[in-house]
Amino acid sequence: MATILRSLSYRYQWLYDTISRLAALSVGGEGRFRRLPLEGLSIDPNTKVLDLCCGSGQATGVLVQRSQNVVGLDASPLSLKRAQHNVPTAEYVEAFAEKMPFDNDEFDLVHTSAALHEMNPVQLRQILEEVYRVLKPGGVFTLVDFHRPQNPLFWPGIALFLWVFETETAWQLLRTDLMALLSEVGYDASLSEREGSDFPQQRLCAGGSLQVIQVQKPV
């Protein structure tokens, strides 16, 4: 069932958008969901931004409002075609997130939204290492994705969503300590202290069923 619905949602943009909007209601709507990983960050027109696994450009559209130097990367030609139509002011690259065709130390900010749960554990670590490689020293990696709910009232909703629309990799992410894994790769855990921001390193939303993480590559 999950495979059929996933396939249909990627084939039909309206279905994918409907699912995204319904899922985002838990944090106040899709606009709020897209802004969550950017809160507390300093982004100006010259900030070089990578929207990793950009899909059809939903988050890319938010990023181009703040930077004139946004690159969207995705492995799906269909998604990139949609992204180019939806957000033509960004640049797009077709590639796998675990093997990106970029130089070392190229981006000030790497962003990804609800994509890491699609990756198996080996891919996940490879992607975190690749992001670390392409970030400039002092650059920031920011993400939003699923998390194991802390409030039991949110378990039925996320369980149903994962059973219907996701695969085993999403359940694996719920069992993964992303902060510990990011630390192992080498990311700095003191971003909020150095930048004078009160935004915590990891923030849980929607009863703990979503996590927002911001980490920095050491200078």
C-alpha positions in Angstrom: 0.0 0.0 0.0 2.7 2.4 0.9 4.6 1.7 -2.3 1.5 2.4 -4.4 0.6 5.6 -2.7 4.3 6.8 -2.7 4.5 6.1 -6.4 1.2 8.0 -7.1 2.3 11.0 -5.0 5.6 11.3 -6.9 3.8 10.9 -10.3 1.1 13.5 -9.6 2.2 16.8 -8.2 -1.3 17.7 -6.8 -1.3 14.6 -4.7 2.2 15.2 -3.4 1.3 18.8 -2.5 -1.9 17.7 -0.8 0.0 15.2 1.4 2.6 17.8 2.2 0.0 20.4 3.3 -1.8 17.9 5.4 1.4 16.7 7.1 2.4 20.3 7.8 -0.8 21.2 9.7 0.8 19.8 12.9 3.2 22.8 12.9 0.8 25.5 11.6 0.8 24.9 7.9 3.2 24.4 5.0 4.6 27.9 5.1 5.5 27.6 8.8 7.0 24.1 8.1 9.3 25.4 5.3 10.5 28.3 7.5 11.3 26.2 10.6 14.8 25.2 9.7 15.7 28.8 8.7 14.7 30.4 12.0 17.6 32.2 13.7 19.9 32.0 10.7 21.5 34.9 8.9 20.9 34.6 5.2 21.6 37.5 2.8 21.5 37.8 -1.0 25.1 36.7 -1.3 24.7 33.6 0.9 25.5 30.5 -1.2 22.8 28.0 -0.4 22.3 24.4 -1.4 18.8 23.0 -1.1 19.6 19.3 -0.8 17.0 16.8 -2.2 15.0 19.8 -3.3 12.2 17.8 -4.8 9.7 20.1 -6.6 11.1 23.2 -5.1 8.7 23.9 -2.2 11.5 24.9 0.2 13.6 26.3 -2.7 10.9 28.9 -3.2 11.4 30.1 0.4 15.2 30.2 0.1 15.3 32.3 -3.1 13.3 35.0 -1.2 16.4 35.5 1.0 19.4 34.5 -1.2 20.1 35.2 -4.9 22.6 32.3 -4.9 20.5 29.1 -4.4 21.3 25.7 -5.9 18.8 22.8 -5.8 20.0 19.3 -6.0 17.9 16.2 -6.6 18.3 12.7 -8.1 14.9 12.8 -9.8 14.7 14.4 -13.3 10.9 14.7 -12.9 11.2 16.6 -9.6 13.9 18.9 -11.0 11.7 19.7 -14.0 8.9 20.6 -11.7 11.3 22.7 -9.5 12.6 24.6 -12.5 9.0 25.4 -13.4 8.0 26.4 -9.9 11.2 28.3 -8.9 13.0 29.3 -12.1 15.4 31.7 -10.3 17.4 28.9 -8.7 20.1 26.8 -10.3 19.5 23.0 -10.4 21.8 20.0 -10.5 20.8 16.4 -11.0 22.8 14.1 -8.7 22.7 11.8 -5.7 23.0 13.5 -2.3 25.7 10.9 -1.3 28.0 11.9 -4.2 27.6 15.6 -5.0 29.4 17.2 -7.9 30.6 20.2 -5.9 34.0 21.4 -4.7 35.0 21.2 -1.1 34.0 24.2 1.0 31.6 25.6 -1.5 28.4 26.5 0.4 27.6 28.8 3.3 24.4 26.9 4.0 23.0 23.5 3.2 19.3 22.9 3.8 17.2 19.8 3.5 13.6 19.3 4.3 11.9 15.9 5.0 14.4 14.0 2.9 16.8 12.2 5.3 14.1 9.7 6.3 14.2 8.3 2.7 17.8 7.1 3.2 19.1 3.8 4.6 21.7 4.1 7.4 24.7 3.8 5.1 23.3 6.4 2.7 22.5 8.7 5.7 26.0 8.7 7.0 27.4 9.2 3.5 25.1 12.2 2.9 26.1 13.8 6.3 29.8 13.4 5.3 29.1 14.9 1.9 27.3 17.9 3.3 30.3 18.4 5.7 32.6 18.3 2.7 30.8 20.9 0.6 30.2 23.3 3.5 32.6 26.2 4.0 34.3 26.3 7.4 31.7 28.0 9.7 28.9 27.0 7.3 25.6 25.7 8.6 23.7 22.5 7.9 20.0 22.9 8.7 17.3 20.3 8.4 13.8 19.3 9.4 12.6 15.6 9.5 10.7 13.0 11.5 11.5 12.2 15.1 10.3 9.7 17.6 7.2 11.4 19.3 7.6 12.4 22.9 3.9 13.0 23.4 2.0 9.7 23.0 -1.0 11.5 21.5 1.1 12.0 18.4 2.0 8.4 17.9 -1.2 7.3 16.1 -0.9 10.1 13.5 2.8 9.6 12.7 2.5 5.8 12.7 -0.4 6.0 10.2 1.5 8.5 8.0 4.6 6.3 8.0 2.7 3.1 7.3 0.7 4.6 4.4 3.3 6.9 2.8 6.8 5.9 3.9 9.1 2.8 4.0 11.3 1.1 6.6 13.9 3.9 6.3 11.5 6.3 8.0 11.1 4.0 10.9 14.9 3.6 11.1 15.3 7.4 11.3 13.0 7.4 14.4 15.5 5.0 16.0 18.5 7.2 15.0 20.1 9.8 17.2 20.9 12.3 14.5 22.6 14.7 16.8 25.1 11.9 17.9 25.7 10.9 14.3 26.3 14.5 13.2 28.8 14.9 16.1 30.6 11.7 14.9 30.9 13.2 11.4 32.5 16.3 12.9 29.8 19.0 13.1 30.1 21.5 15.9 27.5 21.4 18.6 27.9 25.0 19.8 26.3 27.0 16.9 23.8 28.8 19.1 26.4 29.9 21.6 28.8 31.3 19.0 26.2 33.2 16.9 24.4 34.6 19.9 21.1 32.9 18.9 18.7 31.4 21.4 17.7 28.8 18.7 18.7 25.4 20.2 20.8 23.0 18.3 17.9 20.6 18.1 14.3 21.6 18.6 11.4 19.2 18.7 8.0 20.2 17.3 4.5 18.6 17.0 4.7 16.6 20.2 8.3 15.6 19.3 7.3 14.0 16.0 9.4 16.5 14.1 13.0 17.6 14.7 14.7 20.8 13.5 18.5 20.7 13.7 21.1 23.3 13.0 24.8 22.4 13.1 28.0 24.1 12.0 31.2 23.0 10.3 34.0 24.1 12.6 36.0 27.1 11.4 
